[in-house]
Amino acid sequence: MAKNTSKSPQKICLKNKIEVAKFSSEMIDQQLFMNKNSVIGLATGSTPHQTYRELIKIHVSRQRSWAQVKTVNLDEYYGVHRNNTQSYNYYMHMQLFNYIDIRKCNILLPNGTTSDPIAEAKNYEKKITDIGGIDLWLIGIGSNGHIGFNEPGSSRKSRTRLVNLSDTTITDNSRFFDKEIDVPTQAITVGIATIMEARKILLLATGKNKSRAINAALNEPIGPNCPASFLRQHPDCTFLVDEAAAELCKSDFS
Ligand code: GLP
């Protein structure tokens, strides 16, 4: 394991996605061990799959309870009902929630079928504030550098809102759908300011198709061209990647 000791972002490169999943699940478990009332921010996409599997194993083997934990997700497709198999709500239940003892009332995801996305967004921010903010937010990164669904062009000050997905994201996410035309074109996502308020952030990236985004996030000017670059301004953020994702910036991780 190569580890950089500068304060933030901390940069950790591990061999492959299995090691990334084990390390990330241990970080989340450490948070739950320290505080059983933790508020954990969660992400969807293929990257955290294995992390959720490890967390389920830990839940069983260490009897780590989620009964008092609250979770907050980054985003949800707009126009997709929570029971639809393509919704992020469905994903979270299938990947994690159905296998741990979390209480339904402690799960927060945007309502993708609201007729009033402005009110939904405002309410989502209020709910996050009311539960005391996020202790640790696990996030992924899009191949274009997006975090949540904050696409390139998103402001550092952005808050939860309805957004249009970029063509790159629609193409990337089409692998989960029968046809590209089936991919939703809008989503409700928390903003960059919302993510930056988390007390700790853990960004995961695995695979070669994330190498350009990771390089841009760490080395290009901080700004809306690469939304993940804003994370460099966070006081406690870790970039946890595998060797393939670090390919274009190996020296950052040495
Ligand atoms: C979606 C999610 C992001 C996630 C990204 C990467 O766009 N909104 O939160 O980081 O997918 O997905 P994957 O891990 O499948 O590459």
Boltz pocket constraint, residues with backbone or C-beta under 6 A from the ligand:
constraints:
  - pocket:
      binder: B
      contacts: [[A, 43], [A, 44], [A, 45], [A, 46], [A, 47], [A, 48], [A, 74], [A, 75], [A, 139], [A, 140], [A, 141], [A, 142], [A, 143], [A, 146], [A, 147], [A, 148], [A, 149], [A, 169], [A, 173]]
      max_distance: 6.0
